[in-house]
Amino acid sequence: KIREEYPDRIMASFSVVPSPKVSDTVVEPYNATLSVHQLVENTDETFCIDNEALYDICFRTLKLTNPTYGDLNNLVSVTMSG
């Protein structure tokens, strides 16, 4: 396990919480809800990013008429890098 090999390191997790506006898969919210417990138990920092908020930032702030997954991923990567 990573935690055992590097006990002095901070373990962080970045997760995108699903939204019906961006994805139409029915089980995504259910799977995300079930996984949050594991994330909280096994990491020091858990960052949950709202997929709908990402979409709204791309649409309203960045003025993208049809944001792609690449646009959303770029926004997440900027968030992760600080």
Residue pairs with C-beta under 8 A, 6 or more apart in sequence:
2 11
3 11
3 42
10 44
10 45
11 42
11 43
11 44
11 45
12 43
12 44
12 45
12 46
12 47
13 39
13 43
13 45
13 46
13 47
14 47
14 49
14 76
14 79
14 80
15 32
15 35
15 36
15 39
15 46
15 47
15 48
15 49
16 48
16 49
16 50
16 51
16 54
16 72
16 76
17 32
17 48
17 49
17 50
17 51
18 25
18 28
18 29
18 32
18 51
19 50
19 51
19 52
19 55
21 51
21 52
21 55
22 51
22 52
22 54
22 55
22 72
23 51
36 46
36 48
39 46
40 46
47 79
49 76
49 79
51 72
54 72
54 75
54 76
55 67
55 72
57 75
58 64
58 67
58 71
58 72
58 75
59 65
59 67
62 71
64 71
